Amino acid sequence: MENNASKNQEKEAVKSSPLQAPKGMRDILPEDSIYWDKIFEIAKDTADFYGFGHIDTPILEYTDLFSRGVGSGTDIVEKEMYAFRTKGGDNVALRPEFTAGVMRSFIENGMSRFPQPVKLWYFGPTFRYENPQAGRYRQFYQMGLEILGGETDPVYDAQVIVASIRLFEDLKLKDIIVQINSIGCHTCRAQYRKKLQDFYKKEIEAAERRRTRVVCRDCERRVDINVLRLLDCKEDLCQDIKSRAPSILDSLCSNCRDHFKSVLEFLDEVGIRYELNTFLVRGLDYYNRTVFEFVDANYGMALGGGGRYDYLAEILDNKSSVPAIGMALGIDRIANLLKEKQIGVPNRKKEKVFVIHIGEIAKRKTFALMEELKRNRIAASEAFGKDSLQAQMRVADKEEAKMALIIGQKEVYEEATIIRDMKTGIQETVPNSKLIEEIKKRLHKQ
C-alpha cells in the first residue's frame, strides 16, 4: 500500500509540474533567431574592424568575483544574483554581467604581457533575478567591447562609443543618442559624495520635520552606504530631489575635467550625437570617469551602456592596476526592437532546390545527393519522411523551391535526375555527371 501511495504521489507531482520554461526564461524560436544571428554577424564584423578579439568566459564564476567587483551594495549582488553552493562547497554564481569575468581572465591569463591595450569582445547569456517585464528577462544576452591595459587615453573611451554607434547604424537602428557623464576619480568623487550626501541628508531631515517623504526606502539606505546610487533611482518619489541635487561635473578635478573634455572632442570630430546627463552614474561600483548609455530617442529605452573602470583590477587583485573601458549592449531589447520596427530584417530565402525520391532505392540516392548539394553550397531541402510524390511536391510548393530534383527507379538505373521547374512545370532529365553544373546555371539565371 505504501508503495502504491508513493507512486501516486510521484504521478501527481509530475502531473502538477508545469512543462514550461522557468519564470523570466524563454526559448528563442527560429522566427526570432534570425534577428539574433543578424546582430551577432554585425557585432562580429564591427569588433573585427576595430581590432577586438573574441573571448568567451565561464557562465559560472566564484561569487566573490562579483561581490567585490560589481559591489556588495549594488542591487545586482544584494537582490539579483543566482548564487549557490556546489556539492564541493564552493560558493559560485551565474554571471550577472561580463566585465568582472573579463578582468579576472585578463589577470589570471597574464594578458598584461600581451601587446597593450588588449581589445576583447563577447556575446552570450547573463542571469539576474529581476522582475520580468517587456524586454527584460532573467536570462538575457549581452554583447560587449572591452579595452584593457595600456593608458587611460580618452581616445579609447571615444573608440568604444563610436564602434557601438557604428554597430547600431549597421543594424539600421537610427535615432540612437549617447547620454554621457563623468563621475570622476577616487579623489574628486570622494568630495562629491560628501556634497551629495550632505544635500540629501538635509532634504530628508527637513521632510521628516514636515512629516513627509522625499526619497524611497532604498534611497534612505543608500544615503549612508552607496550615495552615488541615489542618482540612479527610477522611483517617482525620488525624482524631485534628484533634479535639485548638485552636479558632479562641478566637482571634477582638473585631470578628470580634461579627460572628459577630450572624450567629447573626439566624439565631435566624427559627428557622434550625445547629450550630457549629469545624473548618469550606472549601477555598478567599479566605474570611474566616463560613463554612458545608448538610448533610443523614439522609445526612450536604454539599449546598453558602459564606462571606464580603471580601479576594477585593484579591487579584484589588491595589487594590479589596469586602465580599462568597455560597454555592453542588451541583445534581447535590440532584437525585440528590430522585430517591432521591421527594419534590418535578414532575408533568409535563398534560391532553393527540393529533392524528391520515389521508392526506397531512390531514397538512398537522394540522401547522397543532398550531401553533394551541400558540398557545392547549393541550398536544398527534402521530405524524407514522406513517400508519395504528391506529398513531397506539396512540401516543395510550400517552401517555394525554384526547382525539384526527382529521382525514381528509372533514374537510378539510368544514373540521371529529373529537373522540374516549379514555376512552369517543365521537366528535363539530366545525366548525374552534369547535374551540379546544370543546377548552378539555372539558379544563376533565376
C-alpha positions in Angstrom: 0.0 0.0 0.0 2.8 2.4 0.9 4.4 1.7 -2.4 1.2 2.5 -4.3 0.7 5.7 -2.3 4.3 6.7 -3.1 3.8 6.1 -6.8 0.6 8.0 -6.8 2.3 11.0 -5.2 5.1 10.9 -7.8 2.5 10.8 -10.6 0.6 13.8 -9.0 3.9 15.7 -8.7 4.7 15.1 -12.4 1.2 16.0 -13.4 1.2 19.3 -11.5 4.7 20.3 -12.6 4.5 23.0 -15.3 6.0 21.9 -18.6 7.3 25.3 -19.3 10.5 27.4 -19.0 11.2 29.0 -15.6 9.8 32.5 -15.0 11.9 35.1 -16.8 13.5 32.5 -19.1 12.4 31.8 -22.6 13.1 29.9 -25.8 14.4 31.8 -28.8 12.5 30.2 -31.7 13.6 30.1 -35.3 11.5 33.1 -36.3 13.3 35.2 -33.7 16.7 33.7 -34.1 17.1 35.4 -37.5 17.4 38.7 -35.6 19.9 37.3 -33.1 22.0 35.8 -35.9 22.0 39.2 -37.7 23.1 41.0 -34.5 25.9 38.5 -33.9 27.1 38.8 -37.5 27.2 42.6 -37.4 28.7 42.6 -33.9 31.5 40.3 -35.1 32.2 42.4 -38.2 32.3 45.6 -36.1 34.6 44.0 -33.5 36.9 42.6 -36.2 37.1 46.0 -37.9 38.1 47.8 -34.7 40.6 45.1 -33.7 38.8 43.3 -30.9 39.5 39.6 -30.3 36.7 37.2 -29.2 36.6 36.0 -25.6 34.2 33.5 -24.0 34.3 33.4 -20.2 32.6 30.8 -18.0 28.9 31.2 -17.3 29.7 30.1 -13.7 32.2 32.2 -11.6 33.1 32.3 -7.9 30.5 34.5 -6.1 33.2 36.7 -4.6 34.3 37.9 -8.0 31.0 39.8 -8.4 30.6 40.7 -4.7 33.9 42.5 -4.9 34.0 43.6 -8.5 30.4 44.7 -9.1 29.9 45.9 -5.5 28.3 44.4 -2.4 25.9 47.3 -2.0 24.5 47.1 -5.6 21.1 45.6 -6.4 22.8 43.0 -8.6 24.7 41.5 -5.7 22.1 42.1 -2.9 19.0 41.0 -4.8 19.6 39.7 -8.3 22.4 37.2 -8.4 21.8 33.5 -8.9 24.3 32.4 -6.2 24.6 28.9 -4.6 27.0 26.5 -3.0 28.2 23.5 -5.0 28.3 19.9 -3.8 32.1 20.5 -3.2 31.3 23.5 -1.0 32.3 26.3 -3.5 30.3 29.5 -3.5 29.5 30.2 -7.1 27.1 32.4 -9.2 25.8 32.5 -12.7 27.4 35.6 -14.2 25.1 38.7 -13.9 27.4 40.6 -16.2 30.7 40.0 -18.2 33.1 42.7 -17.2 34.3 41.3 -13.9 34.9 37.9 -15.6 36.8 39.5 -18.4 39.1 41.4 -16.0 39.5 38.1 -14.0 40.6 36.4 -17.2 43.0 39.3 -18.1 44.7 38.9 -14.7 44.7 35.1 -14.5 46.0 34.6 -18.0 48.7 37.2 -17.8 47.4 39.4 -20.6 49.4 42.3 -19.2 52.3 40.6 -21.1 50.4 40.9 -24.4 50.8 44.0 -26.7 48.8 46.7 -24.9 46.0 47.6 -24.9 44.1 44.3 -25.2 40.8 44.6 -27.0 38.2 41.9 -26.4 34.6 41.3 -27.3 32.0 38.8 -26.2 28.4 37.7 -26.8 26.4 35.4 -24.5 23.9 34.8 -21.8 23.8 36.5 -18.4 21.5 36.0 -15.4 19.7 38.2 -12.9 16.8 37.5 -10.6 14.8 40.6 -11.7 11.1 41.1 -12.1 10.4 40.1 -15.8 8.9 42.8 -18.0 8.9 44.0 -21.6 12.5 43.5 -22.9 13.8 42.3 -19.6 14.4 38.7 -18.7 16.1 36.7 -16.0 18.3 35.0 -18.6 19.3 37.8 -21.0 22.0 38.2 -23.6 24.8 40.8 -23.9 27.3 41.8 -26.5 30.2 43.9 -25.3 33.6 45.5 -26.1 36.4 45.9 -23.6 39.7 47.6 -23.9 42.1 46.7 -21.1 45.7 47.8 -20.3 47.8 50.5 -21.9 47.0 54.1 -20.9 43.9 55.9 -19.7 43.9 57.7 -23.0 40.4 59.2 -23.7 40.7 58.1 -27.4 39.8 54.6 -26.2 36.7 55.9 -24.4 35.7 57.5 -27.7 36.5 54.4 -29.8 34.2 52.2 -27.7 31.4 54.7 -28.1 32.0 55.2 -31.8 32.2 51.4 -32.5 28.9 50.9 -30.7 27.2 53.6 -32.7 28.5 52.1 -36.0 27.1 48.8 -34.9 23.7 50.4 -34.4 23.9 52.1 -37.8 24.8 48.8 -39.5 21.7 47.3 -37.8 19.7 50.2 -39.4 18.8 51.5 -36.0 18.8 55.2 -36.3 18.0 57.8 -33.6 20.3 56.3 -31.1 21.6 59.0 -28.7 24.6 58.7 -26.4 23.9 60.0 -22.9 27.2 60.7 -21.3 28.7 61.9 -18.0 31.9 61.7 -15.9 31.8 60.5 -12.3 35.5 61.5 -11.7 38.3 59.7 -10.0 38.7 58.5 -6.3 39.8 62.0 -5.2 37.2 64.2 -6.8 34.4 61.7 -6.4 35.0 61.4 -2.7 34.5 65.2 -2.4 31.3 64.9 -4.5 30.0 62.0 -2.5 30.2 64.1 0.7 28.5 67.1 -1.0 25.7 64.8 -2.3 25.3 63.1 1.0 25.0 66.4 2.9 22.4 67.6 0.4 20.3 64.5 0.7 20.5 64.3 4.5 19.5 68.0 4.8 16.5 67.4 2.5 15.4 64.2 4.3 15.7 65.8 7.7 13.6 68.8 6.5 11.0 66.4 5.1 10.9 64.4 8.4 10.1 67.7 10.2 7.2 68.2 7.8 6.3 64.6 8.3 6.6 63.9 4.6 8.9 61.7 2.5 11.2 62.8 -0.3 13.0 59.5 -1.0 12.1 55.8 -1.3 13.1 53.2 1.3 16.1 52.0 -0.8 17.4 55.6 -1.1 17.1 56.2 2.6 19.6 53.3 3.0 21.8 54.4 0.1 22.5 57.8 1.6 24.9 56.1 4.0 26.2 53.1 2.1 26.2 53.9 -1.6 25.3 57.6 -2.1 26.0 57.7 -5.9 23.2 55.2 -6.5 20.8 57.9 -5.4 21.2 59.4 -8.8 20.4 56.1 -10.4 17.0 55.7 -8.7 13.9 55.5 -11.0 11.2 55.8 -8.3 8.8 58.6 -8.9 9.1 59.8 -5.3 12.9 60.4 -5.7 12.8 62.4 -9.0 12.2 65.9 -7.5 15.1 65.8 -5.0 17.3 64.2 -7.7 16.6 67.1 -10.1 17.8 69.6 -7.5 21.0 67.6 -6.5 24.4 69.1 -7.1 26.1 68.2 -10.4 29.2 66.0 -10.3 30.6 68.0 -13.2 31.1 70.9 -10.9 33.3 68.8 -8.6 35.6 67.2 -11.1 39.4 67.7 -10.6 41.4 69.2 -13.4 42.6 65.8 -14.7 39.2 64.4 -14.9 37.8 67.5 -16.4 40.4 67.5 -19.1 39.9 63.8 -19.8 36.1 64.2 -20.2 36.6 67.3 -22.4 38.9 65.3 -24.6 36.4 62.4 -25.0 33.7 64.8 -26.1 36.1 66.4 -28.6 36.8 63.0 -30.2 33.1 62.4 -30.5 32.6 65.8 -32.0 35.4 65.1 -34.5 33.4 62.2 -36.1 29.9 63.8 -35.6 28.5 61.5 -32.9 25.4 62.9 -31.2 25.5 63.0 -27.4 23.7 64.5 -24.5 25.2 65.4 -21.2 23.3 63.6 -18.4 24.7 64.7 -15.0 22.5 62.1 -13.2 24.0 59.2 -15.1 26.2 57.0 -12.8 25.5 53.5 -14.0 24.6 50.7 -11.5 28.0 49.1 -10.8 30.6 50.2 -8.3 33.6 49.7 -10.5 33.0 52.7 -12.8 35.1 55.9 -12.8 35.4 58.9 -15.1 33.5 58.4 -18.4 30.1 56.6 -18.1 27.5 56.5 -20.9 24.3 54.9 -22.1 22.8 54.3 -25.6 19.2 55.4 -25.7 16.6 55.0 -28.5 15.3 58.6 -28.9 11.8 57.4 -30.1 11.2 54.9 -27.3 13.3 56.4 -24.5 14.7 53.0 -23.9 18.3 52.2 -22.9 19.8 49.6 -25.2 23.2 49.4 -23.4 25.9 51.4 -21.9 29.3 51.3 -20.2 32.1 53.3 -18.9 35.7 53.4 -17.7 36.7 51.1 -14.8 40.4 51.7 -14.0 40.0 50.5 -10.4 38.4 47.1 -11.0 41.7 45.2 -11.2 42.8 46.6 -7.9 39.5 45.7 -6.3 39.9 42.1 -7.5 43.6 41.6 -7.1 44.7 44.1 -4.5 47.8 45.0 -6.4 47.2 45.2 -10.2 46.4 48.5 -11.8 44.8 48.1 -15.2 43.3 51.0 -17.1 40.1 49.8 -18.8 37.0 51.0 -20.7 34.1 49.0 -22.0 30.4 48.7 -22.9 27.7 46.1 -23.1 24.5 46.0 -25.2 21.2 44.3 -24.3 20.7 41.9 -27.2 17.1 41.0 -26.2 16.0 44.6 -26.4 17.7 45.2 -29.6 16.3 42.0 -31.2 12.8 43.0 -30.0 13.2 46.5 -31.4 14.4 45.2 -34.8 11.3 42.9 -34.9 8.9 45.6 -33.8 10.2 48.2 -36.3 10.7 45.6 -39.1 14.0 47.0 -40.0 17.2 45.4 -40.9 15.4 42.1 -41.1 17.7 39.5 -42.7 16.3 37.7 -45.7 17.0 34.0 -45.3 15.2 33.0 -48.5 17.7 31.5 -50.9 17.3 30.1 -54.4 16.5 26.6 -53.2 16.1 23.2 -54.8 13.9 20.4 -53.4 15.0 16.7 -53.6 12.2 14.2 -54.2 12.5 10.4 -54.1 10.2 7.7 -55.5 10.9 4.3 -53.9 13.4 3.0 -51.3 16.4 2.7 -53.7 15.8 6.3 -54.9 15.6 7.4 -51.3 19.2 6.3 -50.7 20.3 8.1 -53.8 18.6 11.3 -52.9 20.1 11.0 -49.4 23.6 11.0 -51.0 22.5 13.8 -53.4 21.7 16.1 -50.5 25.3 15.8 -49.3 26.7 16.5 -52.8 24.5 19.6 -52.9 25.8 20.7 -49.5 29.4 20.2 -50.7 28.7 22.5 -53.6 26.9 25.1 -51.4 23.6 24.7 -53.1 20.6 25.4 -50.8 18.4 22.4 -50.7 15.7 20.7 -48.6 13.8 17.4 -48.6 10.9 15.4 -47.1 12.4 12.0 -46.5 9.6 11.1 -44.1 7.0 11.3 -46.9 6.9 8.6 -49.6 4.3 9.8 -52.2 5.3 12.1 -55.0 2.3 14.3 -54.4 3.1 14.8 -50.7 6.7 15.7 -51.4 5.6 18.2 -54.2 3.2 19.9 -51.7 6.1 20.5 -49.4 8.3 21.8 -52.2 5.5 24.3 -53.1 5.1 25.4 -49.5 8.9 26.0 -49.3 8.8 28.0 -52.5 11.6 25.9 -54.1 12.7 27.1 -57.5 13.2 23.6 -58.9 12.6 20.0 -57.8 15.2 17.2 -58.3 13.2 14.0 -58.8 14.8 10.5 -58.7 12.8 7.3 -59.2 13.7 3.7 -60.0 14.2 4.5 -63.7 16.5 7.5 -62.9 18.6 5.3 -60.5 19.4 2.8 -63.3 20.0 5.5 -65.9 22.2 7.5 -63.5 20.2 10.6 -64.2 17.9 13.1 -62.4 14.7 14.9 -63.5 14.9 18.7 -63.0 11.4 20.2 -62.7 10.9 24.0 -62.9 8.4 24.5 -60.1 7.0 27.7 -61.7 6.4 26.4 -65.3 6.2 22.7 -64.6 8.7 22.0 -67.4 10.8 18.9 -66.8 14.1 17.7 -68.2 16.2 14.6 -67.5 19.9 15.4 -66.9 22.8 13.0 -66.5 24.1 13.0 -63.0 27.6 13.8 -64.3 26.3 17.2 -65.4 23.6 17.7 -62.7 25.5 20.1 -60.4 26.7 22.3 -63.3 23.1 22.5 -64.7 21.6 23.4 -61.3 24.1 26.2 -60.8 23.4 27.5 -64.3 19.7 27.6 -63.7 19.9 29.2 -60.3 22.2 31.8 -61.7 19.7 32.7 -64.4 16.9 32.9 -62.0 
